[in-house]
């Protein structure tokens, strides 16, 4: 295995475990707060929402800083910092004594996190332009699978062992990532190989800003609909086991995304990421519209499966296009800002779409997101027409 593939594998494992660490708390946080002594339902709901949402908010705030420091002091050092910090903060959750403790530790977790940001930049920098979309697509499957398996893992371990056992095991897995990064990534050797292909790129600031905006609204739509999908299932499915069917609906897009992200990355390397981004934005927008008009749960699952395919061509290809559109010296900071847009989209979508759904209805949210995706596609077409209809970004 060559050094590039070995580095991709090690980063994949790190992104997988850290995303498990960020997402595993979703199903067990209310139970843990009750175990810590909270009795009132409103208090549990408040601290659950704050404890879950504060981590991506702080990741968004600190991502540009860590990206800047990575460019200055090395990507490996940032990967080590993030994995060690995530491991320690996850372990510390087991010692929380109140809801306030949980929120503070989750906030600190957001401060020291940023593993995915560092890994994305590192892979984007070291891989040649002809393979960067494939590499970033592969890396995105780690984020998706970690986010899918994390809640499942947390629920099973909490059920059969204890909630604190979840934190111990996740901390151990992330610590294992720290060890593999330390021993199996040789940053100096990899960057020495990469430097031979470094060149000057004419930067299009409007295109770059459009990519940041697209990243924000993609996550605004994807994360913002997660909490309200159960409400949509309740409206269109009158049978029993609502939680079971809601789980399948939520997971279906992640499964198809996991299966197609790498394949779409390979296609993007051959045809150019601009084409994939434009088509995927339009296609995903259509899928959000179809979710709004779905009249049974089986149609909703099918639409979500197709949505996952479209989403698999977005974030990795946006990162690949950033790589092709920005000079190497500015790449780390640009990716840091893009990761901030990513996590701000997560936070804003989860918070804002819940309010909109309560006021205007669930279907309104899906129709609004459909319009946002299609508007993004048209803006991207306006600023990137030459790349979409030619081979300029190959």
C-alpha positions in Angstrom: 0.0 0.0 0.0 1.5 3.3 -1.1 1.8 6.3 1.4 -1.2 8.2 -0.1 -3.6 5.2 0.3 -2.3 4.4 3.7 -2.8 8.0 4.8 -6.3 8.0 3.4 -7.1 4.8 5.3 -5.7 6.2 8.6 -7.7 9.4 8.1 -10.8 7.4 7.2 -10.6 5.5 10.5 -10.0 8.8 12.4 -13.0 10.5 10.8 -15.2 7.5 11.4 -14.4 7.2 15.2 -14.6 11.0 15.8 -18.0 11.2 14.1 -19.1 8.3 16.1 -18.0 10.3 19.1 -20.0 13.4 18.0 -23.2 11.5 17.1 -23.4 8.6 19.7 -24.9 10.9 22.3 -28.1 11.6 20.2 -30.3 8.7 21.5 -28.8 8.5 25.0 -28.4 12.2 26.1 -32.0 12.5 27.5 -31.5 9.3 29.4 -28.2 10.4 30.7 -29.6 13.7 31.9 -32.4 11.8 33.7 -29.7 9.6 35.3 -27.9 12.7 36.5 -31.0 13.8 38.4 -33.1 16.0 36.0 -36.8 15.1 36.4 -38.7 17.9 34.6 -39.4 17.1 30.9 -38.8 20.7 29.8 -35.4 20.8 31.5 -34.4 17.5 29.9 -35.5 18.8 26.5 -33.7 22.1 27.0 -30.3 20.5 28.1 -30.6 17.8 25.4 -31.0 20.3 22.6 -28.3 22.6 24.0 -25.9 19.8 24.7 -26.3 18.3 21.3 -26.3 21.6 19.3 -23.5 23.4 21.1 -20.8 21.0 19.8 -21.2 21.8 16.0 -21.6 25.5 16.9 -18.2 25.5 18.5 -16.7 23.4 15.8 -17.9 26.0 13.3 -16.4 28.8 15.3 -12.9 27.2 15.7 -12.5 25.4 12.4 -10.8 28.3 10.6 -8.3 28.7 13.5 -7.4 25.0 13.5 -7.1 25.1 9.7 -4.7 28.1 9.9 -2.6 26.4 12.5 -2.5 23.2 10.5 -1.0 25.1 7.5 1.5 26.7 9.9 2.5 23.8 12.1 1.5 20.7 10.1 -1.6 18.7 9.5 -0.5 15.7 11.4 -0.1 17.7 14.6 -3.7 19.0 14.2 -5.0 15.4 13.6 -3.2 14.3 16.8 -4.5 17.3 18.7 -8.1 16.7 17.6 -8.1 13.0 18.2 -6.5 13.3 21.7 -8.9 16.2 22.6 -11.9 14.3 21.4 -10.8 11.2 23.3 -10.3 13.1 26.6 -13.5 15.1 26.3 -15.6 12.0 25.5 -14.1 10.3 28.5 -14.8 13.3 30.7 -18.6 13.0 29.9 -18.7 10.0 32.1 -17.8 12.2 35.1 -20.5 14.8 34.5 -22.7 15.5 37.6 -25.3 17.8 36.0 -26.9 19.1 32.8 -24.6 22.1 33.0 -21.5 19.8 33.2 -22.7 18.0 30.0 -23.2 21.2 28.1 -19.7 22.6 29.2 -18.0 19.3 28.2 -19.8 19.2 24.9 -18.8 22.8 24.2 -15.1 22.0 25.0 -15.5 19.0 22.7 -16.5 21.4 19.9 -13.5 23.6 20.6 -10.9 20.8 20.5 -12.6 18.8 17.7 -12.0 19.7 14.0 -10.6 16.3 13.1 -12.7 16.0 10.0 -11.7 19.5 8.9 -8.0 18.7 9.3 -8.4 15.4 7.5 -10.3 16.9 4.6 -7.7 19.6 4.1 -4.8 17.1 4.4 -6.3 14.7 1.9 -7.2 17.6 -0.5 -3.6 18.9 -0.3 -1.7 15.7 -0.8 -3.8 14.0 -3.5 -3.3 14.9 -7.1 -6.2 16.9 -8.8 -7.0 13.9 -11.0 -7.9 11.8 -7.9 -8.9 14.3 -5.3 -12.7 13.9 -5.8 -12.4 10.1 -5.4 -10.3 10.5 -2.2 -12.7 13.1 -0.7 -15.7 11.0 -1.6 -14.1 8.0 0.1 -13.4 10.2 3.2 -17.0 11.4 3.3 -18.2 7.8 3.7 -16.3 7.7 7.0 -18.2 10.7 8.2 -21.5 9.3 7.1 -21.0 5.8 8.4 -19.7 7.2 11.7 -22.7 9.4 12.1 -25.1 6.5 11.3 -23.4 3.9 13.5 -22.7 6.2 16.4 -26.3 6.5 17.6 -26.9 2.8 17.0 -23.7 1.9 18.9 -24.6 4.3 21.7 -28.1 2.9 22.1 -27.0 -0.8 22.1 -24.2 -0.3 24.6 -26.3 1.8 26.9 -29.0 -0.8 26.8 -26.8 -3.8 27.6 -24.0 -2.2 29.7 -24.5 1.4 30.8 -24.5 4.9 29.4 -21.1 5.7 30.9 -19.7 2.6 29.1 -20.5 4.3 25.8 -18.2 7.1 26.7 -15.4 4.8 27.8 -15.6 2.8 24.6 -15.8 5.7 22.2 -12.9 7.4 24.0 -10.9 4.2 23.6 -11.7 4.0 19.8 -10.7 7.6 19.2 -7.5 7.0 21.3 -6.7 4.1 18.9 -7.0 6.6 16.0 -4.5 8.9 17.8 -2.0 6.0 17.9 -2.5 5.0 14.2 -2.0 8.6 13.1 1.1 8.9 15.2 2.8 5.8 13.8 1.5 5.5 10.3 1.3 9.0 8.8 4.6 10.4 7.6 3.6 14.0 6.7 7.0 15.3 5.6 7.5 12.4 3.2 4.0 12.8 1.7 4.2 16.6 1.3 7.6 16.2 -0.3 6.0 14.1 -3.0 3.0 16.5 -3.4 5.1 19.6 -3.7 6.3 18.6 -7.2 2.8 19.2 -8.7 2.1 22.6 -6.9 1.2 25.5 -9.2 -0.4 28.9 -9.3 -4.1 29.1 -9.8 -6.2 32.1 -10.8 -8.7 32.3 -8.0 -12.4 33.2 -8.6 -13.6 34.7 -5.3 -17.2 34.8 -6.3 -17.2 31.0 -7.2 -15.4 30.3 -3.9 -18.1 32.3 -1.9 -20.8 30.4 -3.8 -19.3 27.1 -2.7 -19.3 28.3 0.9 -22.9 29.3 0.6 -23.8 26.0 -1.1 -22.1 24.0 1.7 -24.1 26.0 4.3 -27.5 25.4 2.6 -26.8 21.7 1.9 -26.2 21.1 5.6 -29.1 23.5 6.5 -31.4 21.2 4.5 -29.9 17.8 5.4 -29.5 18.4 9.2 -32.5 20.7 9.4 -34.9 18.0 8.2 -33.6 15.2 10.4 -35.5 16.2 13.6 -38.8 16.8 11.8 -38.8 13.6 9.6 -40.5 11.7 12.5 -43.3 14.3 12.3 -43.7 13.7 8.6 -43.8 10.0 9.1 -46.5 10.4 11.7 -48.6 12.4 9.2 -48.4 9.9 6.4 -48.2 6.6 8.3 -51.1 5.6 10.5 -49.8 2.2 11.7 -47.7 1.2 14.7 -44.0 1.3 15.3 -43.6 4.9 14.3 -40.0 5.1 15.8 -39.0 2.0 13.7 -40.2 3.5 10.4 -38.8 6.9 11.2 -35.4 5.3 11.9 -35.5 3.6 8.5 -36.5 6.9 6.8 -33.7 8.8 8.4 -31.1 6.1 7.7 -32.0 5.4 4.1 -30.4 8.5 2.7 -27.2 7.8 4.6 -27.0 4.3 3.3 -27.3 5.3 -0.4 -25.0 8.2 0.3 -22.4 5.7 1.7 -22.8 3.5 -1.3 -22.5 6.2 -4.0 -20.2 8.9 -2.7 -17.0 7.2 -3.8 -18.5 6.2 -7.2 -19.6 9.8 -7.8 -16.1 11.0 -6.8 -14.6 8.8 -9.5 -17.0 10.2 -12.1 -16.2 13.7 -11.0 -12.5 13.1 -11.5 -13.2 12.1 -15.1 -15.9 14.7 -16.0 -15.1 17.5 -13.5 -16.7 18.2 -10.2 -18.7 21.3 -11.5 -21.0 19.1 -13.6 -21.7 16.8 -10.6 -22.4 19.7 -8.2 -24.8 21.3 -10.6 -26.7 18.1 -11.4 -26.7 17.0 -7.8 -28.1 20.3 -6.5 -31.0 20.1 -9.0 -31.6 16.5 -8.3 -31.5 16.9 -4.5 -33.8 19.9 -4.7 -36.3 17.7 -6.7 -36.0 15.0 -4.0 -36.9 17.5 -1.2 -40.0 18.5 -3.2 -41.0 14.8 -3.5 -40.6 14.3 0.2 -43.0 17.2 0.7 -45.7 15.5 -1.4 -45.0 11.9 -0.3 -48.3 10.2 0.6 -47.0 7.0 2.2 -43.9 5.9 4.1 -42.7 3.6 1.3 -42.6 6.4 -1.2 -40.7 8.5 1.4 -38.1 5.8 2.0 -37.6 5.5 -1.8 -37.2 9.3 -2.2 -34.8 9.4 0.7 -32.7 6.7 -1.0 -32.5 8.8 -4.1 -31.7 11.9 -2.1 -28.7 10.1 -0.6 -27.3 9.5 -4.1 -27.6 13.2 -4.9 -26.1 14.3 -1.6 -23.2 11.9 -2.2 -22.1 14.1 -5.1 -22.2 17.4 -3.3 -19.9 18.0 -0.3 -17.0 15.8 -1.7 -17.2 17.5 -5.1 -17.4 21.0 -3.5 -14.2 20.2 -1.6 -12.6 18.9 -4.8 -13.6 22.1 -6.7 -12.1 24.2 -3.9 -8.9 22.3 -4.3 -8.9 23.1 -8.0 -9.9 26.7 -7.5 -7.5 27.9 -4.7 -3.8 28.3 -4.4 -2.1 25.8 -2.1 -1.0 28.5 0.4 -4.6 29.5 0.9 -6.1 26.1 0.7 -6.1 25.2 4.5 -7.8 28.5 5.5 -10.4 28.1 2.7 -11.3 24.6 3.8 -11.5 25.8 7.4 -14.0 28.4 6.4 -15.9 25.8 4.4 -16.1 23.5 7.4 -17.4 26.4 9.4 -20.2 26.8 6.9 -20.8 23.1 7.1 -21.3 23.1 10.9 -23.2 26.4 10.9 -25.6 24.8 8.5 -26.0 21.9 10.8 -26.7 24.1 13.8 -28.9 26.6 12.0 -30.9 23.9 10.2 -31.6 21.9 13.3 -32.6 25.0 15.3 -34.3 27.1 12.5 -36.3 24.4 10.7 -37.8 23.1 13.9 -39.3 26.6 14.5 -40.5 26.9 10.9 -42.1 23.5 11.0 -44.0 24.4 14.2 -45.3 27.6 12.6 -45.9 26.7 9.0 -46.0 22.9 8.9 -43.5 20.2 8.0 -44.2 20.2 4.2 -43.4 23.9 4.1 -39.8 23.2 5.3 -39.2 20.6 2.6 -40.6 22.9 -0.1 -38.4 25.8 1.2 -35.3 23.6 1.1 -36.2 22.5 -2.5 -36.3 26.2 -3.5 -32.9 26.8 -1.7 -31.2 23.9 -3.5 -32.5 24.9 -7.0 -31.6 28.5 -6.4 -28.1 27.4 -5.4 -27.9 25.4 -8.6 -28.9 28.4 -10.7 -26.4 30.7 -8.9 -23.7 28.0 -9.4 -24.6 27.8 -13.1 -24.4 31.6 -13.5 -20.9 31.8 -12.0 -19.5 28.6 -13.3 -21.1 28.1 -16.7 -17.8 27.6 -18.5 -16.6 24.8 -16.2 -20.0 23.0 -16.3 -20.2 22.9 -20.0 -16.5 22.3 -20.7 -13.6 20.3 -19.3 -11.9 23.3 -17.6 -11.9 21.9 -14.1 -10.4 18.5 -15.0 
